């Protein structure tokens, strides 16, 4: 078995440290593009072509481990969740065909471009209102004051969660990330498991309410499609709602945070989008490529196979490092260069590929586009506060600065 290139080049693999993993990724692509990490117990795949091939082959590489906790769930927390039928609960991402195909087809009918279009004016109003709150201050911490709440509020609009429930639901939903990708004590797990149960019950109730009163939102549409004869159960609708908030919140917060940071660090790019907002959509693709919200995602190999010349046994867990594949020079000219006019930027793998390709991609891109349009219009003279040390929360997959302090001159 080949081991990870710890002692070969100068860079080492630190799977939970996402501060600047890119030099290691580059080294791995050149020296040992597929390797086994003893620390994780996962085969790590770093080249574009290999990652795309795995994403494309769902028969051999299943997504059923995509959201399993990295650390085992403690017995008390497990018992609590088992009692509610929550172990292994997934909206779509961890499901496999034929269930995945059936449910995704129905969800796609409801979560379509016209539903997203309906949200655009509300997203813009929200962005204008949020920026307006700090516009006159001359400084801000943009993750807390802009990037964090906005995507959550958009998902709540999509799900039809009323304003008075927002704070409560948000505090429950945050537990999901910690339970799956975090490193919690047994007591902490119990608290978070209870939050997840509360949120799951809330989603189930959201669906029941739609049977009594039809509404113009995602669960309302899914209940309507069910009544028209499309095969989806109440439990499956609730699971889609349960997953949507997690799938679409912090990922989009990170896209906005990474985006503003990269654009300001590459000042000429910020100035280019201020002068010509038509460059923003491709800039968003380049941000996703260069500084992805999710740097790695998981698959499990159902049979013995070979990836990039490496033998992979049946049952092996795979960590696909999109953050590395996205910078592969074989796919992107000078992959380590940030270029908002890159012609093939949208070929990045940051939202997956194949049957599980991110269903919320148009919404996440729309939110980021609107925020960048409004921010460049309102505060074009925005600058990163100097001497700032950026911190990234320790985990294997979700990468964004914890805080982003900026300043500007006010008139
Ligand atoms: C920048 C923001 C986002 C990123 C980086 C992102 C990334 C991803 C990734 C990597 C996957 C797995 C793809 C695969 O396994 O091939 C995924 C799936 C998914 N995403 Fe996103 N996502 C984002 C925003 C959203 C939003 C806003 C929503 C919904 C409101 C959403 C809903 C979903 C759903 C439902 C799936 C599962 C699709 C399936 O399994 O068929 N995502 N996303």
Boltz pocket constraint, residues with backbone or C-beta under 6 A from the ligand:
constraints:
  - pocket:
      binder: B
      contacts: [[A, 55], [A, 63], [A, 66], [A, 91], [A, 92], [A, 93], [A, 94], [A, 95], [A, 104], [A, 155], [A, 244], [A, 247], [A, 248], [A, 249], [A, 251], [A, 252], [A, 255], [A, 293], [A, 294], [A, 297], [A, 298], [A, 349], [A, 350], [A, 351], [A, 352], [A, 353], [A, 354], [A, 355], [A, 356], [A, 357], [A, 358], [A, 359], [A, 360], [A, 361], [A, 363], [A, 364]]
      max_distance: 6.0
